[in-house]
Amino acid sequence: MDFKVFTQNRADYRYTMHMFPMLRLFLSSTLLILWLTGCNSAIDRPVVVEFWAMGQEGEQVKALLPEFERRYPGIRVQVQQIPWSAAHEKLLTAYAGDAMPDLFQLGNTWIPEFVALRAIEPLDERLKTWPSAAISDYFTGILATNQLDHQTWALPWYVDTRLFFYRTDLLAAAGFAEPPATWDGWLQIMSRIKTLDGAQRYAILLPVNEWQLPVILALQRGAALLRDQNQYGNFQHPHFREAFLFYLSLFKEGLAPPVSNSQMINLYQEFANGTFAVYVSGPWNIGEFERRLPAAMKGKWMTAALPGWVVPSTRSSPPSQGGRDSANPVSLSLAREDWGKGDEGLAAGVSLAGGASLALSRTSPRQDAAWKLLEYLAQPEQQAQFYRLTGDLPARQAAWNDPVLANHRYAEAFRQQLQHVQATPPIPEWERIANRIAYYTELAVRQEMQADEALVALDRDVDRILEKRRWLLEQGLTP
Amino acid sequence: MTYRLHSLTLSAWAFLVPALLLMAVFFFLPILAAFLLSFTDFDIYALGDLNRLRFVGFSNYLQLLQSPLFWTALGNTFYFVIVGGPLSVAISLGAALLVNAPLTRFPGFFRTAFFLPVVTTLVAVAVVWRYLYHPRYGLLNYGLSLIGVAPIDWLGDPDWAMPAIILMAVWKNFGFNMIIFIAGLQNIPMQLYEAARIDGAGAWRQFRYITLPLLGPTFLFVALMTMIGYFQVFAEPYVMTQGGPANRTLSIVLLMYEEGFRWWNMGYASAAAFMLFVLMLAGTMLQLKLQRREPS
């Protein structure tokens, strides 16, 4: 019985095998049809460049494309708009699934990650056709974030950095005509504002769940965030520690409220009410402030480049002196003039080199066409036009001479700040490290952890994150 | 006879093979792959070049056990399961009893109305609930203000975020269990109630000694499915709070998603997935055991 079932099963087996040729025929004919239609389209149709852009950029960039397609009749552009919140995941999954677009936008802090993935085509060969003036036209600190291992991997599309948005009337009421140039001046202005008229008033709003300002202060203090070829955390170093303590003191002295972004229900309303007089933010808020502040606020706020840390000898003057004295014009201009001299102690007023870049996919068969689109979007005229459409600040300085930006009341501070921007460590692990910085900073601000404890824990976490990187370097593999 | 048997097996296979094939390709294979991945440090480097992949043994599991974030996520998940699960089952049963009661008018309408949230997209639901929960303009706080309760920042306050998520999840899901309970209730023969009434049993005793015992198998099924589903909570916190404030709504699956798709630590995320699997298996076994002991 068993045996019979067995033999009969064998027979069925053969029977099912007969189905295979049919299946094969079906599959191969489908493939043939697909191939033929594929060929057909290649003959009639122009090259279609697939371009992924995020958020409103993805929406607005479409307005620049008709002109591009007019100039290059053989190329058509297909824009895919991706929400910012999903962009990073979407790009990684596209890479894993071998479905990368030809040209794509990416946050400039993601570049090291996509270089490690070997997802980006370096641009150096193609850039040789550019005049050197065009390359030096980019803000230096911003272009640097696109360069890694002496190669250029992407070109900045628009830029972003953080600086002061402040209430001119409140500063004036506190007795200051100008925003601060040094940490000291900054502290003095803030303590004066805090005492303006009792009530529920703070001097500055620093959302506690952000890593940016602690890192900016550390960079200003000349701290190297990581050490030994970015293999270990360096957060217990005196420079970082000093900046960290300065940041914490803003909360301890009641100058900043310990709230997170989501807890501040209506930022613009509170700014107008004078709950705080200074806010550290980026270019996207120029438009928001103009739109959302009540009409009475018109002309009562301004933007300014960040103050910087100054060498200890100038810092020794006791900060408890009256506010009017501290707005000493001599020390102000001194610090400003020392900008850009490259002296480590006076790395004054630097901010973060943020923004978004455009990169070519390494596996794209349409790199030449995609490069033409990249070159087109990099032209100063298109950059200025893109600013008009989106409010995103151009990466090419030539575009800033366009009247729309040259006479812009709030953009000037950004232009100044962008001369002094610094990149975060160019390693794929940076976003995770930044996430840990934000986490421990919040714990320290909320006094759930001592400052030094937090720094020890931060170093420990970061060392663990960098373990793979150390192993790769040890093995002689390029990370 | 043998031919009959044989053709039966053949047709059985013909029906099974497509489903088995699909399950093998889309279910068993990925599970096996994930299990293997959990013993490696598959990350962004390995994705770019497989030479940069290491076999790390149990180190992902050990790291997970040492990670405070994992314990936070575990605590939150248990909070959600232990509070949300029974609450959801109780409300489903209550709704089923009400809809099934002979006095209820338009039972069809209520069945449909209560079931609607189950088939509605979570994202659409989340948008509405965000308005309900809004600290200043929300309906919920408005209602509370009428009875003199100060406004609550439902999604922003670390202590209230999880209750808010549970409330929404229960509202969204109870309709499904309700339908199953209704089916269970309709299987209970009417004569039993009649006999009980003749014997003088009131509503409560009828419920206690007839409805509940006869719903036993349904109860077990509902409790198990709810527990398994609630252990995998992801979409609600992902859409409403992204795990915040201060990680108070971070669930294990959300942690897995973050590690896997945000940081691309696939090995670590796979290890978290298998930890969750073991937990859910243990929970299921425990429930089955408790249920089995009860009748005796």
Interface residues (C-beta under 8 A of the other chain):
Chain A: M1 K4 V5 Q8 N9 D12 H88 E89 L92 T93 Y95 A96 E113 A116 L117 R118 A119 S260 S262 Q263 I265 P428 E431 R432 E442 R464 K468 W471 L472 L477 P479
Chain B: T2 L5 H6 T9 L10 D41 D43 I44 Y45 L47 G48 D49 N51 R52 R54 Q63 P135 R136 D153 L155 G156 G244 P245 A246 F261 R262 W263 W264
